[in-house]
């Protein structure tokens, strides 16, 4: 009798159900892209510098110096151009002025800024109990049901 009780308890322990766990975790990432466009307006700038005449005590020296300065300034004529931007320096002999000019076109400067943020994080764990029956138990149950049907219906 003792052995039958031990065998039955071992069989019942072997037939316990298994626990299945599933974990669901969700996280939301938010990414913000910022595009900054900076616009500069076209610019024209001119600077006029009047060249004074040299006056000293000796008028002969003055005329020679003024003539030499005008010859040197007339050689001064430079221009630089890059795309739509241009600047330069020249001497205007009629007005007796040194002219510095600058023409800048409209420019668009863009800056990109990217920010990534972790917005939410949710975690959920579910424990699902699924009944588990060993194969040998299923076979013996089917055999016993079949034996019961045979004994009950074919009994003479």
C-alpha positions in Angstrom: 0.0 0.0 0.0 2.9 2.4 0.8 4.4 1.8 -2.6 1.1 2.6 -4.4 0.8 6.0 -2.5 4.4 6.9 -3.4 4.0 5.9 -7.0 0.7 8.0 -7.3 2.4 11.0 -5.7 5.3 10.8 -8.1 3.0 10.5 -11.0 1.0 13.6 -9.9 4.3 15.5 -9.5 5.3 14.6 -13.0 2.0 15.9 -14.4 2.3 19.4 -13.1 1.8 22.3 -15.5 4.6 24.4 -16.8 4.7 28.2 -16.5 5.5 30.1 -19.7 6.7 33.7 -19.3 6.5 36.3 -22.1 7.9 39.7 -21.7 6.8 42.7 -23.7 8.8 45.8 -23.6 8.1 48.9 -25.7 10.1 52.0 -26.0 9.5 55.1 -28.1 12.3 57.1 -29.6 11.6 60.6 -30.7 14.0 62.3 -33.1 13.8 66.0 -33.7 15.5 67.5 -36.8 15.9 71.2 -36.8 17.0 73.1 -40.0 18.0 76.7 -39.5 18.3 78.9 -42.6 20.0 82.2 -42.2 19.6 84.7 -45.1 21.9 87.7 -45.6 20.7 90.5 -47.9 22.8 91.7 -50.8 25.3 94.4 -49.8 27.1 97.1 -51.8 29.7 99.1 -50.0 31.9 101.9 -51.4 34.6 103.9 -49.6 36.0 107.1 -51.1 39.3 108.4 -49.9 40.3 111.8 -51.2 44.1 112.1 -51.8 45.4 115.5 -50.7 47.9 117.5 -52.6 51.3 117.9 -51.1 52.2 121.4 -50.1 55.6 122.3 -48.8 57.8 125.4 -48.7 59.3 124.6 -52.1 56.7 124.6 -54.9 59.0 122.8 -57.4 59.2 119.8 -55.0 55.4 119.9 -54.5 54.7 119.5 -58.2 57.2 116.6 -58.6 55.9 114.8 -55.6 52.2 115.2 -56.6 53.0 114.0 -60.1 54.8 110.9 -58.8 52.0 110.1 -56.4 49.4 110.3 -59.1 51.4 108.0 -61.4 51.7 105.4 -58.5 48.0 105.6 -57.7 47.0 105.2 -61.4 48.8 101.9 -61.4 46.6 100.8 -58.5 43.7 98.9 -60.0 42.7 95.5 -58.6 39.5 93.5 -58.7 38.7 90.1 -57.1 35.6 88.1 -58.0 34.3 84.9 -56.5 30.9 83.7 -57.6 28.5 86.7 -57.3 30.8 88.5 -54.8 33.2 91.1 -56.0 35.6 93.7 -54.4 38.3 95.9 -55.7 40.4 99.1 -55.4 41.1 101.8 -58.0 42.2 105.4 -58.3 39.8 108.0 -59.9 42.1 110.6 -61.4 39.3 113.0 -62.3 38.0 113.3 -58.7 41.5 112.6 -57.2 40.0 109.9 -55.0 41.0 106.4 -54.0 37.9 104.1 -54.3 37.4 100.9 -52.4 34.2 98.9 -53.3 32.6 95.7 -52.4 29.5 93.9 -53.8 28.2 90.9 -51.9 25.3 88.8 -53.2 22.5 87.3 -51.1 23.7 84.2 -49.1 21.8 81.4 -47.5 23.5 79.6 -44.7 21.9 76.4 -43.4 22.6 74.7 -40.1 21.2 71.2 -39.2 20.6 70.1 -35.6 19.5 66.6 -34.7 18.2 65.7 -31.2 17.3 62.2 -30.4 15.3 61.5 -27.2 14.1 58.4 -25.5 10.5 59.3 -24.8 8.9 56.4 -23.0 9.8 52.9 -21.9 7.2 50.4 -20.8 8.0 46.9 -19.7 5.4 44.2 -19.1 5.8 40.6 -18.1 3.1 38.1 -18.4 3.1 34.6 -16.8 0.9 32.2 -18.8 0.3 28.7 -17.2 0.0 26.1 -19.9 -1.1 22.7 -18.9 1.5 20.0 -19.7 0.7 16.4 -19.9 3.5 13.8 -20.5 3.2 11.6 -23.5 3.1 8.4 -21.4 0.1 9.8 -19.5 -1.8 10.6 -22.7 -1.1 7.1 -24.0 -2.3 5.4 -20.9 -5.4 7.6 -20.7 -6.3 6.7 -24.3 -5.7 3.0 -23.6 -7.8 3.0 -20.5 -10.7 4.8 -22.3 -10.5 2.2 -25.1 -10.5 -0.7 -22.6 -13.5 0.8 -20.8 -15.4 1.1 -24.1 -14.5 -2.5 -25.0 -15.5 -3.9 -21.6 -18.8 -1.9 -21.5 -20.1 -2.5 -25.0 -18.8 -5.9 -25.8 -19.5 -7.6 -22.5 -21.6 -10.7 -23.0 
